[in-house]
Every structure is written in structure tokens, then in C-alpha cells.
Amino acid sequence: MSKAKGFKKSKSGTYLSMAGTAFGAIGVAKQVKKARKENDTLRLIDAAVSAAAIVTGLAILYRELKRLGDDDVLLG
């Protein structure tokens, strides 16, 4: 059970978080497509901000993954 508590701080947990964050890009792509179809500038701006948040989140998770290195909770 103690290993499960440290899952978010493990490499596999970080990979899972990255996948979940990247999955949000699908929703943003749909939002951009709909905004362009309807010529909705406000939705397009919202999609751009959401895309920036996804990119930032992935960058933070990537940095965390690099910091983990060999200190993986589930391995030791």
C-alpha cells in the first residue's frame, strides 16, 4: 500500500499523467475546429489558452520525469 501512495512520484505515474494531459489535446483540437467553423474568435482564444496550458503541463511533467532519474519509488 505504501508503494501505491508514491505512484504519482514514480516514472510510471508521471508517464500516466503525461498521457492524460496529452489526451486533453484532442478536446482542444475539436474546440479549434468548431471555433474556426463558426468563426468564433472567443472560442479560438479559449482553445489557444487551453493549448498553452497543456504544453506547460507536459513541460512540467517532463521536467519531473528527468528529476526522478533512478529514484523511482516503485523500483526501490
N, C-alpha and C positions, 0 to 999 in steps of 0.2 A: 504494500500500500504506500510506503514512503517513496518508492520509485515512481509511482503514478502521480504523486504530488509534484514531483520535479519534472514532469513530462514537458511542460511549456518551456523549460530551460534546457531541453535536450535538443540535439540536432534534428531528430525526427519530429519533435514538436514544432521546431522552427520551420522545417520544411512544410509541415501541415499548415502552419499559419501563413506561409508564403503562398501556398496553393489556394487557400481560402481568400486571401487578399487578391490574388490574380484572377480568381473566379469572378470577383466584382467587376472586372474589366468588361465582361460580357454584358452586364447590365448597362454600363456606361456606353458601350458601343451601340446598344439598342436605343439608348436615350439620344445619342448623337444622330443616329439615323432618323428617328422620329422628329427631332428638332429641325433637321435640315428639310425633311419632307414638308413640315408645316411652317417653315420659315420663322421659327420661334427662337428669337435671339436670347431670351431669358433662359430657356431650357438648354440652349447651347452653352451659355456661360456656366450654368449649373453642371453640365457634363464635363466642361473643361476643369472646373474646380474639383470635381469628383475624381477625374483622371489624375490630377496633380496629387490628390490625397493618396491614391493608390500607388503612384510612383514613389512618393515619400515613404509610405508604409513598407513597400518592398525594399527600399534602400535601407531603412532602419532594421528590418529583419535580416537582410543580407549582412549588415554590419554585425549584428548579434551572432549570426552564424559563424562569421570569421573570428569573433572573440571567443566563441566556445572552444574552437580548436579541438584539443584532445580531452578537455574537461567535461565530457559527455556524462550526464547524470545516470542514464540508463546503462552505460557500459561499465561503470565502476561502482 
